[in-house]
């Protein structure tokens, strides 16, 4: 398949291991791939064997019609179409250290989100016995502990267990 001024070297289906072996035997060339979860490792490997690699943002590739049908052939076609589009953007290739930092930051963001969600659910549950539960997260803990010590007997064992699990020290 041809992509504007670019052209396809080959069109065949390969497993990941076979793909890397195949690419090792090709002379250095420019490769455009969709920047998915495992793309950075693949990109670093392809660069190490002498190729120039441009990972395309997945959002840019997914806008093309055939990309809904998730097959390798549809992905290849969508990548070709994305390359012909003038606003196609590429992803910066990240090192292993950068990917690990991204993971830690994403994980922390998720934990903060989950904590906020649990606190908001608990505040909503406790709004009946105490409608003035503070919204600020830094005041929640003190107010929650005082309220729970007063109301603990009113809650069944299951509620007590969930509250203890989420808010024990």
Backbone as a printed PyTorch tensor [residue, N CA C, xyz], in Angstrom:
tensor([[[  0.8480,  -1.1750,   0.0000],
         [  0.0000,   0.0000,   0.0000],
         [  0.8870,   1.2290,   0.0000]],

        [[  0.5220,   2.2640,  -0.7300],
         [  1.3250,   3.4810,  -0.8270],
         [  0.7690,   4.5370,   0.1160]],

        [[  1.6610,   5.3220,   0.6970],
         [  1.2690,   6.3850,   1.6220],
         [  1.8550,   7.6970,   1.1270]],

        [[  1.1460,   8.3970,   0.2500],
         [  1.6510,   9.6720,  -0.2700],
         [  2.9930,   9.4590,  -0.9480]],

        [[  4.0180,  10.2170,  -0.5240],
         [  5.3670,  10.0570,  -1.0640],
         [  6.0510,   8.8360,  -0.4750]],

        [[  5.5210,   8.3640,   0.6160],
         [  6.0850,   7.1720,   1.2400],
         [  5.5190,   5.9390,   0.5420]],

        [[  6.1890,   4.8400,   0.7140],
         [  5.6580,   3.6050,   0.1380],
         [  5.9270,   2.4420,   1.0880]],

        [[  5.0930,   1.4540,   0.9940],
         [  5.2360,   0.2720,   1.8310],
         [  6.3580,  -0.5980,   1.2860]],

        [[  7.1770,  -1.1280,   2.1950],
         [  8.2550,  -2.0320,   1.8060],
         [  7.6880,  -3.4310,   1.6210]],

        [[  6.7590,  -3.7880,   2.5190],
         [  6.1560,  -5.1210,   2.4520],
         [  4.7860,  -5.0700,   3.1170]],

        [[  4.0050,  -6.0750,   2.8240],
         [  2.6930,  -6.1780,   3.4470],
         [  2.4910,  -7.6290,   3.8500]],

        [[  2.7930,  -7.9270,   5.1010],
         [  2.6270,  -9.2920,   5.5890],
         [  2.3260,  -9.2630,   7.0760]],

        [[  1.6930, -10.3090,   7.5350],
         [  1.3230, -10.4260,   8.9360],
         [  2.4390, -11.1610,   9.6810]],

        [[  2.9460, -10.5420,  10.7530],
         [  4.0300, -11.1260,  11.5330],
         [  3.7240, -11.0280,  13.0210]],

        [[  4.1820, -11.9920,  13.7920],
         [  4.0910, -11.8920,  15.2580],
         [  5.1210, -10.8530,  15.7040]],

        [[  5.0620, -10.4450,  16.9690],
         [  5.9990,  -9.4300,  17.4560],
         [  7.4470,  -9.8980,  17.3130]],

        [[  7.7170, -11.1360,  17.7320],
         [  9.0750, -11.6660,  17.6250],
         [  9.5370, -11.7700,  16.1810]],

        [[  8.6660, -12.2380,  15.3020],
         [  9.0000, -12.3500,  13.8820],
         [  9.1750, -10.9670,  13.2590]],

        [[  8.3870,  -9.9980,  13.7250],
         [  8.4850,  -8.6330,  13.2100],
         [  9.8750,  -8.0570,  13.5060]],

        [[ 10.3190,  -8.2000,  14.7450],
         [ 11.6310,  -7.6430,  15.1190],
         [ 12.7560,  -8.3520,  14.3650]],

        [[ 12.6330,  -9.6630,  14.1830],
         [ 13.6370, -10.4000,  13.4150],
         [ 13.6310,  -9.9220,  11.9630]],

        [[ 12.4460,  -9.7530,  11.3930],
         [ 12.3070,  -9.2740,  10.0170],
         [ 12.9260,  -7.8810,   9.8730]],

        [[ 12.6380,  -7.0010,  10.8400],
         [ 13.1440,  -5.6280,  10.7690],
         [ 14.6610,  -5.5780,  10.9130]],

        [[ 15.2340,  -6.5300,  11.6410],
         [ 16.6850,  -6.5970,  11.7870],
         [ 17.3520,  -6.8610,  10.4390]],

        [[ 16.6870,  -7.6210,   9.5840],
         [ 17.2540,  -7.9760,   8.2760],
         [ 16.9940,  -6.9380,   7.1900]],

        [[ 16.1800,  -5.9320,   7.4810],
         [ 15.9140,  -4.8730,   6.4950],
         [ 16.9850,  -3.7890,   6.5870]],

        [[ 17.2910,  -3.1400,   5.4730],
         [ 18.1830,  -1.9810,   5.5690],
         [ 17.4660,  -0.8680,   6.3410]],

        [[ 18.2140,   0.0430,   6.9550],
         [ 17.5750,   1.1170,   7.7350],
         [ 16.5270,   1.8650,   6.9110]],

        [[ 15.3730,   2.0790,   7.5310],
         [ 14.2910,   2.8050,   6.8680],
         [ 13.4880,   3.5700,   7.9200]],

        [[ 12.5480,   4.3730,   7.4540],
         [ 11.6750,   5.1220,   8.3520],
         [ 10.4120,   4.3010,   8.5840]],

        [[ 10.0370,   4.1900,   9.8470],
         [  8.8700,   3.3870,  10.2120],
         [  7.9180,   4.2720,  11.0140]],

        [[  6.6660,   4.2620,  10.6330],
         [  5.6390,   4.9670,  11.3910],
         [  4.7460,   3.9170,  12.0410]],

        [[  4.5650,   4.0400,  13.3590],
         [  3.7170,   3.0980,  14.0920],
         [  2.7700,   3.8710,  14.9930]],

        [[  1.7090,   3.2050,  15.3860],
         [  0.7680,   3.8020,  16.3350],
         [  1.3740,   3.7160,  17.7270]],

        [[  1.3450,   4.8110,  18.4630],
         [  1.9300,   4.8670,  19.8040],
         [  0.9470,   4.2760,  20.8160]],

        [[  1.0120,   2.9670,  20.9810],
         [  0.1520,   2.2880,  21.9490],
         [  0.9770,   1.9840,  23.2010]],

        [[  0.4330,   1.1900,  24.1050],
         [  1.0900,   0.9050,  25.3740],
         [  2.5050,   0.3680,  25.2630]],

        [[  2.7600,  -0.5680,  24.3820],
         [  4.0880,  -1.1640,  24.2730],
         [  4.9550,  -0.5490,  23.2010]],

        [[  4.5230,   0.5580,  22.6340],
         [  5.2410,   1.1380,  21.4920],
         [  6.6360,   1.6340,  21.8450]],

        [[  6.8240,   2.1920,  23.0240],
         [  8.1240,   2.7810,  23.3570],
         [  9.2320,   1.7310,  23.3620]],

        [[  8.9480,   0.5500,  23.8900],
         [  9.9460,  -0.5240,  23.8920],
         [ 10.2660,  -0.9390,  22.4710]],

        [[  9.2420,  -1.1070,  21.6570],
         [  9.4330,  -1.4920,  20.2590],
         [ 10.2190,  -0.4100,  19.5140]],

        [[  9.8790,   0.8450,  19.7420],
         [ 10.5700,   1.9590,  19.0800],
         [ 12.0480,   1.9690,  19.4530]],

        [[ 12.3440,   1.8180,  20.7420],
         [ 13.7520,   1.8210,  21.1740],
         [ 14.5100,   0.6630,  20.5280]],

        [[ 13.8640,  -0.5070,  20.4120],
         [ 14.4990,  -1.6640,  19.7820],
         [ 14.7610,  -1.3950,  18.3030]],

        [[ 13.7720,  -0.8350,  17.6090],
         [ 13.9430,  -0.5380,  16.1810],
         [ 15.0260,   0.5130,  15.9460]],

        [[ 15.1070,   1.4970,  16.8070],
         [ 16.1580,   2.5230,  16.6860],
         [ 17.5280,   1.8820,  16.9140]],

        [[ 17.5990,   0.9760,  17.8960],
         [ 18.8690,   0.3100,  18.2050],
         [ 19.3900,  -0.5040,  17.0200]],

        [[ 18.4860,  -1.0100,  16.1650],
         [ 18.9470,  -1.7770,  14.9960],
         [ 19.0830,  -0.8980,  13.7420]],

        [[ 18.9430,   0.4210,  13.9190],
         [ 19.2780,   1.3480,  12.8410],
         [ 18.1320,   2.0260,  12.1190]],

        [[ 16.9110,   1.7670,  12.4990],
         [ 15.7750,   2.3880,  11.8120],
         [ 15.4230,   3.7380,  12.4390]],

        [[ 14.7340,   4.5770,  11.6570],
         [ 14.1830,   5.8200,  12.1760],
         [ 12.6920,   5.5660,  12.4030]],

        [[ 12.2060,   5.8480,  13.6060],
         [ 10.8300,   5.4970,  13.9430],
         [ 10.0650,   6.7390,  14.3890]],

        [[  8.8440,   6.8830,  13.8550],
         [  7.9480,   7.9780,  14.2190],
         [  6.6660,   7.3940,  14.7980]],

        [[  6.5280,   7.3910,  16.1140],
         [  5.2600,   6.9090,  16.6840],
         [  4.1860,   7.9930,  16.5480]],

        [[  3.0420,   7.6270,  15.9770],
         [  1.9360,   8.5570,  15.7590],
         [  0.9860,   8.4630,  16.9440]],

        [[  0.4870,   9.6100,  17.4020],
         [ -0.4780,   9.6040,  18.4970],
         [ -1.6640,   8.7180,  18.1450]],

        [[ -2.0460,   7.8620,  19.0870],
         [ -3.1470,   6.9150,  18.8480],
         [ -4.4480,   7.6530,  18.5050]],

        [[ -4.6900,   8.7960,  19.1380],
         [ -5.9040,   9.5700,  18.8450],
         [ -5.9360,  10.0060,  17.3820]],

        [[ -4.7720,  10.2680,  16.8380],
         [ -4.6900,  10.7170,  15.4480],
         [ -5.0320,   9.5800,  14.4920]],

        [[ -4.6270,   8.3540,  14.8410],
         [ -4.8780,   7.1950,  13.9920],
         [ -6.3300,   6.7430,  14.1090]],

        [[ -6.8840,   6.8160,  15.3130],
         [ -8.2220,   6.2560,  15.5640],
         [ -9.3560,   7.0160,  14.8860]],

        [[ -9.0950,   8.2000,  14.3450],
         [-10.1710,   8.9700,  13.7060],
         [-10.5190,   8.4680,  12.3070]],

        [[ -9.7010,   7.5990,  11.7690],
         [ -9.9560,   7.1370,  10.4130],
         [-10.9390,   5.9790,  10.4260]],

        [[-11.8820,   5.9570,   9.4630],
         [-13.0390,   5.0660,   9.4920],
         [-12.7470,   3.5890,   9.7290]],

        [[-11.7860,   3.0110,   9.0250],
         [-11.5430,   1.5780,   9.1520],
         [-10.8880,   1.1950,  10.4610]],

        [[-10.4970,   2.1760,  11.2440],
         [ -9.7910,   1.8700,  12.4940],
         [-10.7190,   1.2740,  13.5480]],

        [[-12.0250,   1.3980,  13.3590],
         [-12.9660,   0.7820,  14.3060],
         [-12.8820,  -0.7320,  14.2150]],

        [[-12.5750,  -1.2460,  13.0340],
         [-12.3960,  -2.6690,  12.8250],
         [-10.9450,  -2.9760,  13.2010]],

        [[-10.7000,  -3.3720,  14.4600],
         [ -9.3450,  -3.4610,  15.0070],
         [ -8.6230,  -4.7150,  14.5200]],

        [[ -7.9520,  -4.5750,  13.3960],
         [ -7.0950,  -5.6340,  12.8680],
         [ -5.7750,  -4.9860,  12.4810]],

        [[ -4.7520,  -5.7980,  12.2850],
         [ -3.4480,  -5.2620,  11.8870],
         [ -3.5460,  -4.5380,  10.5490]],

        [[ -4.3120,  -5.0960,   9.6220],
         [ -4.4620,  -4.4650,   8.2970],
         [ -5.1750,  -3.1230,   8.4100]],

        [[ -6.2360,  -3.0590,   9.2360],
         [ -6.9620,  -1.7940,   9.4270],
         [ -6.0630,  -0.7690,  10.1040]],

        [[ -5.2380,  -1.2230,  11.0800],
         [ -4.2890,  -0.3110,  11.7380],
         [ -3.2990,   0.2530,  10.7230]],

        [[ -2.7570,  -0.6090,   9.8800],
         [ -1.7830,  -0.1640,   8.8770],
         [ -2.4040,   0.8600,   7.9290]],

        [[ -3.6340,   0.5990,   7.5000],
         [ -4.3280,   1.5330,   6.6080],
         [ -4.5690,   2.8740,   7.3090]],

        [[ -5.0000,   2.8050,   8.5620],
         [ -5.2610,   4.0380,   9.3140],
         [ -3.9760,   4.8360,   9.5280]],

        [[ -2.8700,   4.1560,   9.7650],
         [ -1.5820,   4.8450,   9.9320],
         [ -1.2030,   5.5360,   8.6210]],

        [[ -1.3730,   4.8590,   7.4860],
         [ -1.0840,   5.4740,   6.1860],
         [ -1.9430,   6.7170,   5.9640]],

        [[ -3.2190,   6.6070,   6.2890],
         [ -4.1130,   7.7550,   6.1220],
         [ -3.7250,   8.8880,   7.0620]],

        [[ -3.3510,   8.5510,   8.2710],
         [ -2.9320,   9.5840,   9.2280],
         [ -1.6810,  10.3030,   8.7490]],

        [[ -0.7670,   9.5840,   8.1280],
         [  0.4750,  10.1900,   7.6320],
         [  0.2200,  11.1950,   6.5210]],

        [[ -0.8460,  10.9960,   5.7540],
         [ -1.1620,  11.9250,   4.6630],
         [ -1.8300,  13.1960,   5.1850]],

        [[ -2.2850,  13.1610,   6.4240],
         [ -2.9720,  14.3180,   6.9960],
         [ -1.9440,  15.3190,   7.5080]],

        [[ -2.1090,  16.5990,   7.1700],
         [ -1.0830,  17.5910,   7.5480],
         [ -0.9450,  17.8330,   9.0510]],

        [[ -1.9920,  17.5790,   9.8150],
         [ -1.9040,  17.8510,  11.2570],
         [ -1.5240,  16.6220,  12.0880]],

        [[ -1.0060,  15.6140,  11.4560],
         [ -0.6000,  14.4200,  12.1950],
         [  0.5560,  14.7790,  13.1140]],

        [[  0.4240,  14.3850,  14.3610],
         [  1.4700,  14.6630,  15.3460],
         [  2.1030,  13.3630,  15.8050]],

        [[  3.3440,  13.4590,  16.1860],
         [  4.0950,  12.2930,  16.6150],
         [  4.3590,  12.3740,  18.1180]],

        [[  4.6290,  11.2400,  18.6730],
         [  4.8720,  11.1270,  20.1040],
         [  6.3760,  11.1570,  20.3450]],

        [[  6.7810,  11.8080,  21.4170],
         [  8.1910,  11.8060,  21.7890],
         [  8.5200,  10.4310,  22.3680]],

        [[  9.6010,   9.8610,  21.9180],
         [  9.9990,   8.5350,  22.3870],
         [ 10.5760,   8.6810,  23.7880]],

        [[ 10.0500,   7.8930,  24.7040],
         [ 10.4460,   8.0060,  26.1080],
         [ 11.4020,   6.8890,  26.5050]],

        [[ 12.2770,   7.2280,  27.4450],
         [ 13.1920,   6.2390,  27.9990],
         [ 12.4300,   5.3730,  29.0000]],

        [[ 13.0620,   4.3040,  29.4320],
         [ 12.4490,   3.4390,  30.4380],
         [ 12.1900,   4.2470,  31.7210]],

        [[ 13.1410,   5.0780,  32.1180],
         [ 12.9800,   5.8910,  33.3330],
         [ 11.7770,   6.8360,  33.2000]],

        [[ 11.6110,   7.4480,  32.0330],
         [ 10.4670,   8.3340,  31.8180],
         [  9.1500,   7.5690,  31.8770]],

        [[  9.1260,   6.3650,  31.2980],
         [  7.9070,   5.5400,  31.3360],
         [  7.5730,   5.1270,  32.7680]],

        [[  8.5980,   4.7970,  33.5670],
         [  8.3650,   4.4330,  34.9660],
         [  7.8180,   5.6210,  35.7510]],

        [[  8.3640,   6.8030,  35.5040],
         [  7.8630,   8.0000,  36.1750],
         [  6.4270,   8.2800,  35.7680]],

        [[  6.1120,   8.1400,  34.4760],
         [  4.7300,   8.3070,  34.0100],
         [  3.7950,   7.3520,  34.7400]],

        [[  4.2250,   6.0930,  34.8850],
         [  3.4070,   5.1050,  35.5810],
         [  3.1530,   5.5360,  37.0230]],

        [[  4.2170,   5.9730,  37.7140],
         [  4.0520,   6.3870,  39.1100],
         [  3.1280,   7.5950,  39.2370]],

        [[  3.2840,   8.5570,  38.3430],
         [  2.4240,   9.7430,  38.3870],
         [  0.9700,   9.3910,  38.0680]],

        [[  0.7550,   8.5310,  37.0710],
         [ -0.6040,   8.0950,  36.7340],
         [ -1.2210,   7.3210,  37.8890]],

        [[ -0.4270,   6.4520,  38.5070],
         [ -0.9210,   5.6470,  39.6280],
         [ -1.2850,   6.5470,  40.8060]],

        [[ -0.4360,   7.5380,  41.0870],
         [ -0.7240,   8.4600,  42.1860],
         [ -2.0130,   9.2370,  41.9150]],

        [[ -2.1550,   9.7140,  40.6790],
         [ -3.3640,  10.4440,  40.2960],
         [ -4.6060,   9.5700,  40.4920]],

        [[ -4.4980,   8.2940,  40.1290],
         [ -5.6280,   7.3720,  40.2960],
         [ -5.9430,   7.1550,  41.7750]],

        [[ -4.9090,   7.0140,  42.6050],
         [ -5.1250,   6.8140,  44.0430],
         [ -5.7840,   8.0390,  44.6840]],

        [[ -5.3540,   9.2330,  44.2890],
         [ -5.9680,  10.4630,  44.8010],
         [ -7.4300,  10.5290,  44.3600]],

        [[ -7.6930,  10.1900,  43.1040],
         [ -9.0710,  10.1710,  42.5990],
         [ -9.9210,   9.1810,  43.3940]],

        [[ -9.3910,   7.9830,  43.6020],
         [-10.1410,   6.9540,  44.3480],
         [-10.4020,   7.3930,  45.7820]],

        [[ -9.3870,   7.9890,  46.4140],
         [ -9.5550,   8.4610,  47.7900],
         [-10.6570,   9.5130,  47.8550]],

        [[-10.6410,  10.4530,  46.9360],
         [-11.6600,  11.4980,  46.9040],
         [-13.0370,  10.8960,  46.6920]],

        [[-13.1350,   9.9230,  45.8100],
         [-14.4160,   9.2760,  45.5450],
         [-14.9500,   8.5740,  46.7990]],

        [[-14.0830,   7.8580,  47.5100],
         [-14.5050,   7.1590,  48.7370],
         [-14.9360,   8.1560,  49.8020]],

        [[-14.1950,   9.2390,  49.9470],
         [-14.5590,  10.2540,  50.9410],
         [-15.8940,  10.8950,  50.5850]],

        [[-16.0960,  11.1960,  49.3140],
         [-17.3750,  11.7980,  48.9020],
         [-18.5460,  10.8470,  49.1120]],

        [[-18.3470,   9.5670,  48.8220],
         [-19.4050,   8.5840,  49.0700],
         [-19.7070,   8.4890,  50.5660]],

        [[-18.6660,   8.5060,  51.3720],
         [-18.8470,   8.4070,  52.8200],
         [-19.5450,   9.6550,  53.3560]],

        [[-19.1370,  10.8230,  52.8710],
         [-19.8100,  12.0610,  53.2860],
         [-21.2920,  12.0130,  52.9170]],

        [[-21.5900,  11.5030,  51.7290],
         [-22.9940,  11.4060,  51.3050],
         [-23.7600,  10.4480,  52.2080]],

        [[-23.1370,   9.3320,  52.5740],
         [-23.7740,   8.3630,  53.4620],
         [-24.0110,   8.9650,  54.8480]],

        [[-23.0430,   9.7130,  55.3340],
         [-23.1400,  10.2860,  56.6820],
         [-23.9160,  11.6000,  56.7060]],

        [[-24.3960,  12.0680,  55.5690],
         [-25.1380,  13.3300,  55.5250],
         [-26.4590,  13.2380,  56.2860]],

        [[-26.9950,  12.0270,  56.3900],
         [-28.2510,  11.8790,  57.1320],
         [-28.0440,  12.1160,  58.6280]],

        [[-27.0940,  11.4220,  59.2690],
         [-26.9050,  11.7070,  60.6910],
         [-26.2050,  13.0460,  60.9580]],

        [[-25.4080,  13.5310,  60.0170],
         [-24.6580,  14.7670,  60.2420],
         [-24.5550,  15.5550,  58.9430]],

        [[-25.4970,  16.4540,  58.6580],
         [-25.4980,  17.1740,  57.3800],
         [-24.3750,  18.2030,  57.2200]],

        [[-23.5660,  18.4300,  58.2320],
         [-22.5140,  19.4510,  58.1270],
         [-21.1170,  18.8440,  58.0040]],

        [[-21.0240,  17.6940,  57.3830],
         [-19.7180,  17.0580,  57.1550],
         [-18.8710,  17.9950,  56.2940]],

        [[-17.6290,  18.3270,  56.6920],
         [-16.8100,  19.2790,  55.9250],
         [-16.4080,  18.7200,  54.5640]],

        [[-16.3280,  19.6000,  53.5820],
         [-15.9360,  19.1920,  52.2300],
         [-14.4250,  19.0870,  52.0920]],

        [[-13.6880,  19.8850,  52.8450],
         [-12.2370,  19.9150,  52.7130],
         [-11.6510,  18.5940,  53.2040]],

        [[-10.8050,  18.0170,  52.4040],
         [-10.2530,  16.7010,  52.7180],
         [ -9.4170,  16.7330,  54.0030]],

        [[ -8.7510,  17.8460,  54.2870],
         [ -7.9140,  17.9200,  55.4780],
         [ -8.7370,  17.9370,  56.7670]],

        [[-10.0000,  18.3390,  56.7020],
         [-10.8580,  18.3570,  57.8940],
         [-11.7240,  17.0970,  57.9960]],

        [[-11.7870,  16.3430,  56.9380],
         [-12.6570,  15.1680,  56.9110],
         [-12.2910,  14.1730,  57.9970]],

        [[-11.0250,  13.8470,  58.1150],
         [-10.5820,  12.7840,  59.0200],
         [-10.9890,  13.0600,  60.4680]],

        [[-10.7240,  14.2530,  60.9700],
         [-11.0550,  14.5960,  62.3600],
         [-12.5620,  14.5410,  62.5840]],

        [[-13.2950,  15.1490,  61.6940],
         [-14.7530,  15.1790,  61.8210],
         [-15.3360,  13.7680,  61.7040]],

        [[-14.8070,  12.9920,  60.7690],
         [-15.2750,  11.6270,  60.5580],
         [-15.0640,  10.7840,  61.8180]],

        [[-13.8860,  10.8410,  62.4080],
         [-13.5780,  10.0160,  63.5970],
         [-14.4770,  10.3880,  64.7750]],

        [[-14.7370,  11.6800,  64.9610],
         [-15.6210,  12.1020,  66.0470],
         [-17.0460,  11.5970,  65.8100]],

        [[-17.5120,  11.7070,  64.5930],
         [-18.8660,  11.2760,  64.2660],
         [-19.0170,   9.7620,  64.3860]],

        [[-18.0420,   9.0300,  63.9050],
         [-18.1080,   7.5690,  63.9340],
         [-18.1040,   7.0540,  65.3660]],

        [[-17.3150,   7.6710,  66.2290],
         [-17.2890,   7.1930,  67.6240],
         [-18.6660,   7.3390,  68.2660]],

        [[-19.4500,   8.3370,  67.8560],
         [-20.8110,   8.5180,  68.3750],
         [-21.8100,   7.5400,  67.7470]],

        [[-21.6430,   7.2450,  66.4460],
         [-22.6680,   6.5160,  65.6950],
         [-22.3430,   5.0480,  65.4140]],

        [[-21.1820,   4.5630,  65.8200],
         [-20.7460,   3.2330,  65.4100],
         [-21.7440,   2.1370,  65.7500]],

        [[-22.3740,   2.2110,  66.9120],
         [-23.3320,   1.1600,  67.2890],
         [-24.5750,   1.1660,  66.3920]],

        [[-24.8900,   2.3130,  65.7860],
         [-26.0690,   2.3980,  64.9240],
         [-25.8650,   1.6850,  63.5820]],

        [[-24.6040,   1.4840,  63.1990],
         [-24.3090,   0.8500,  61.9190],
         [-24.2020,  -0.6580,  62.1030]],

        [[-24.6490,  -1.4050,  61.0880],
         [-24.5130,  -2.8600,  61.1760],
         [-23.0440,  -3.2530,  60.9980]],

        [[-22.7500,  -4.5290,  61.2240],
         [-21.3550,  -5.0050,  61.1750],
         [-20.6990,  -4.7710,  59.8140]],

        [[-21.4640,  -4.9280,  58.7650],
         [-20.8990,  -4.7650,  57.4200],
         [-20.4630,  -3.3170,  57.1860]],

        [[-21.3160,  -2.3540,  57.5700],
         [-20.9640,  -0.9300,  57.4320],
         [-19.7590,  -0.6150,  58.3150]],

        [[-19.7480,  -1.1150,  59.5270],
         [-18.6050,  -0.8930,  60.4250],
         [-17.3110,  -1.4130,  59.7830]],

        [[-17.4050,  -2.5920,  59.1760],
         [-16.2290,  -3.2100,  58.5410],
         [-15.7260,  -2.3690,  57.3700]],

        [[-16.6440,  -1.9000,  56.5280],
         [-16.2490,  -1.0800,  55.3740],
         [-15.6300,   0.2360,  55.8300]],

        [[-16.2390,   0.8710,  56.8070],
         [-15.6910,   2.1440,  57.3090],
         [-14.3110,   1.9280,  57.9300]],

        [[-14.1690,   0.8590,  58.6920],
         [-12.8610,   0.5740,  59.3030],
         [-11.8040,   0.2910,  58.2380]],

        [[-12.1860,  -0.4470,  57.1870],
         [-11.2620,  -0.7970,  56.1170],
         [-10.7840,   0.4430,  55.3610]],

        [[-11.7080,   1.3790,  55.1230],
         [-11.3620,   2.5720,  54.3420],
         [-10.7050,   3.6750,  55.1500]],

        [[-10.9770,   3.7030,  56.4460],
         [-10.5190,   4.8640,  57.2230],
         [ -9.7730,   4.4750,  58.4980]],

        [[ -9.1850,   3.2980,  58.5310],
         [ -8.4020,   2.9340,  59.7280],
         [ -7.0170,   3.5400,  59.6140]],

        [[ -6.4120,   3.7550,  60.7390],
         [ -5.0700,   4.3620,  60.7320],
         [ -4.0020,   3.3310,  60.5050]]])
